[in-house]
Structures are given as structure tokens and as C-alpha cells.
Amino acid sequence: MVANLFLLLAAGAMISGGVYLMLDRAMTKMLMGIILLGNGANLMILMAGGSAGSPPIRHRDSEVYGDQIADPLAQAMILTAIVISMALTAFILTLAYRQYRYRTADVIEDDTEDTAIAARPSTASAAPDHDASDDPETGRMTSGGDAFGPKSFEQPLKGEEDD
């Protein structure tokens, strides 16, 4: 199998450009990055499918390729990828339109909750797994332990025997 260098370079350029655009905060650039990434992946699948050949239909030999048929799996995967990328493009366009209707801006900003979590103090009492039974100053367990719910939750059921 002889690989087409131009198609490999085009696929690499499309994938790298798509990744670069996806890392931007503008929604339209993210959309363009996803489209470029999908098309670059389709080119890579096409190149991995092997050399060209006759149509993958029984008794349809062409004069140029003779008995050598093209790989139908790569073509089917590319068609599936095209359908998936079109659905993803429609979904992202819907998100971009919704964001435009609410904010009239294309840039996605930081979430205020993320900023609040990042600004949280590093003491043990501010940890997300801190519950009411821990000492608020030291963060150590108190003698009460995790005292919550009725006592029946912690006792085994009557009538069950261990096997």
C-alpha cells in the first residue's frame, strides 16, 4: 500500500487546526474546530482504508483496477462519521444560538461556582467531604462519629444468618 503524502499532511493539518480552534473560548471557533477535527479524522480513516479499487459490489469489476476491490469498511465508517459530525454540528449551532439569545456574546466565560471553589480555603473544615460530625476547627472526627438517621440503619436485620 502506498500512502498519499499530501492527504496525510492535509489530515494532520486539519486535526492540529481543529484542536487549536477547540481550545478557544469563542463558540464559533469551537464549532469550526470540531468540524475540522472530524474532517481530518475522516481523511485519516480514508488513508487507513488502503488503496483504491473497484466498487465493493459483486461482479462489478472496473477496467482500471480489475479484481482489486476497495475496502467497504472504511467507507462505511466515514459515512457514519459524517452523520455523527453533522448531528454534533447541529447541536453546537443550537447551543451557540441559545447563548447568543441570552448574552449576545460569543465568548464563554468562567463559571462563578468554579471561582468560588478555587477561592475556598484549604483548611480541613472547608473540604467537600466535611460533614457535621467533624470538629470545625481541627477537622478531626468527634466522638459522635457519623451520627445520622435512625439507629436501625446501623444494626443488622433480624432473622438473617451469615452463610
C-alpha positions as CSV (number, residue, x, y, z in Angstrom):
1,M,0.0,0.0,0.0
2,V,1.3,3.4,-1.0
3,A,0.2,6.3,1.3
4,N,-0.6,9.6,-0.3
5,L,1.7,12.1,1.5
6,F,-0.4,15.1,0.5
7,L,-3.5,13.6,2.1
8,L,-1.6,12.6,5.3
9,L,-0.3,16.2,5.6
10,A,-3.7,17.6,5.0
11,A,-5.2,15.3,7.6
12,G,-2.5,16.3,10.1
13,A,-3.0,20.0,9.4
14,M,-6.8,19.7,9.8
15,I,-6.5,17.8,13.0
16,S,-4.0,20.2,14.5
17,G,-6.0,23.2,13.4
18,G,-9.2,21.7,14.8
19,V,-7.5,21.1,18.2
20,Y,-6.2,24.6,18.2
21,L,-9.6,26.1,17.5
22,M,-11.4,23.9,20.0
23,L,-9.2,25.3,22.8
24,D,-10.5,28.8,22.2
25,R,-13.3,30.3,24.2
26,A,-15.4,31.6,21.3
27,M,-18.3,29.2,20.5
28,T,-18.0,29.7,16.7
29,K,-14.2,28.8,16.8
30,M,-15.1,25.7,18.9
31,L,-17.6,24.7,16.2
32,M,-15.1,25.2,13.4
33,G,-12.6,23.2,15.4
34,I,-14.9,20.3,15.8
35,I,-15.8,20.3,12.1
36,L,-12.1,20.4,11.1
37,L,-11.2,17.7,13.6
38,G,-14.0,15.5,12.2
39,N,-12.9,16.0,8.6
40,G,-9.3,15.3,9.5
41,A,-10.3,12.1,11.2
42,N,-12.3,11.1,8.1
43,L,-9.2,11.7,5.9
44,M,-7.2,9.5,8.2
45,I,-9.8,6.7,8.0
46,L,-9.8,7.1,4.2
47,M,-6.0,6.7,4.2
48,A,-6.1,3.7,6.6
49,G,-8.7,2.0,4.3
50,G,-6.0,1.1,1.8
51,S,-5.5,1.8,-1.9
52,A,-8.3,2.5,-4.4
53,G,-10.1,-0.3,-6.2
54,S,-13.2,-1.5,-7.9
55,P,-16.6,-0.8,-6.2
56,P,-17.2,-3.3,-3.4
57,I,-20.2,-4.8,-5.2
58,R,-20.1,-8.4,-6.5
59,H,-19.4,-8.8,-10.3
60,R,-18.7,-5.0,-10.7
61,D,-15.1,-5.1,-11.8
62,S,-13.7,-1.9,-13.3
63,E,-11.2,-1.8,-16.2
64,V,-8.6,0.1,-14.2
65,Y,-8.5,-2.0,-11.0
66,G,-9.7,-5.4,-12.2
67,D,-10.2,-7.8,-9.3
68,Q,-8.8,-5.5,-6.6
69,I,-11.7,-4.1,-4.7
70,A,-11.9,-1.1,-2.4
71,D,-12.3,-1.7,1.4
72,P,-16.0,-1.1,2.2
73,L,-15.5,-0.9,5.9
74,A,-13.5,2.4,5.7
75,Q,-16.2,3.9,3.5
76,A,-19.0,2.8,5.9
77,M,-17.1,4.3,8.9
78,I,-16.6,7.6,7.1
79,L,-20.3,7.8,6.2
80,T,-21.2,7.1,9.8
81,A,-18.7,9.7,11.0
82,I,-20.2,12.3,8.6
83,V,-23.7,11.7,10.0
84,I,-22.4,11.9,13.6
85,S,-20.4,15.1,12.9
86,M,-23.5,16.7,11.2
87,A,-25.6,15.9,14.3
88,L,-22.9,17.3,16.6
89,T,-22.6,20.4,14.4
90,A,-26.4,21.0,14.6
91,F,-26.3,20.6,18.4
92,I,-23.4,23.0,18.8
93,L,-25.1,25.5,16.5
94,T,-28.2,25.3,18.7
95,L,-26.1,26.0,21.8
96,A,-24.4,28.9,20.1
97,Y,-27.8,30.4,19.0
98,R,-29.1,29.9,22.6
99,Q,-26.1,31.6,24.0
100,Y,-26.4,34.5,21.5
101,R,-30.1,34.9,22.5
102,Y,-29.2,35.2,26.2
103,R,-25.9,37.0,26.2
104,T,-25.3,38.4,22.7
105,A,-21.7,37.4,23.2
106,D,-19.7,34.5,21.6
107,V,-17.2,34.1,24.4
108,I,-17.8,31.5,27.1
109,E,-16.9,32.9,30.5
110,D,-15.7,31.2,33.6
111,D,-18.4,29.8,35.9
112,T,-18.8,31.7,39.2
113,E,-19.1,28.4,41.1
114,D,-15.7,27.4,39.8
115,T,-14.2,30.6,41.0
116,A,-15.8,30.2,44.4
117,I,-14.5,26.7,44.7
118,A,-11.0,27.8,43.7
119,A,-11.1,30.6,46.3
120,R,-12.2,28.2,49.1
121,P,-9.7,28.0,52.0
122,S,-7.5,24.9,52.2
123,T,-8.5,24.1,55.8
124,A,-9.9,20.7,56.6
125,S,-13.3,22.1,57.6
126,A,-13.8,23.6,54.2
127,A,-13.2,20.3,52.4
128,P,-16.1,18.9,50.3
129,D,-16.2,15.7,52.3
130,H,-16.5,17.5,55.6
131,D,-19.7,16.6,57.5
132,A,-21.4,17.8,60.6
133,S,-19.7,15.2,62.9
134,D,-16.2,16.6,62.3
135,D,-14.7,19.3,64.6
136,P,-14.9,22.6,62.6
137,E,-11.6,23.9,63.9
138,T,-9.3,20.8,63.6
139,G,-11.2,18.8,61.0
140,R,-10.8,15.6,63.2
141,M,-13.6,13.1,63.9
142,T,-15.5,13.7,67.1
143,S,-16.7,11.1,69.5
144,G,-20.2,11.2,67.9
145,G,-18.9,9.9,64.6
146,D,-21.3,10.0,61.7
147,A,-24.5,10.1,63.8
148,F,-27.3,10.4,61.3
149,G,-30.5,8.7,60.6
150,P,-32.3,6.2,62.8
151,K,-30.3,3.6,64.7
152,S,-31.9,0.8,62.8
153,F,-29.8,1.7,59.8
154,E,-26.6,0.5,61.5
155,Q,-27.9,-2.7,63.0
156,P,-28.2,-6.0,61.1
157,L,-31.6,-7.2,60.1
158,K,-33.2,-9.9,62.4
159,G,-33.6,-13.4,61.0
160,E,-30.6,-13.3,58.6
161,E,-27.8,-15.7,59.1
162,D,-24.4,-15.5,57.6
163,D,-23.6,-18.3,55.2
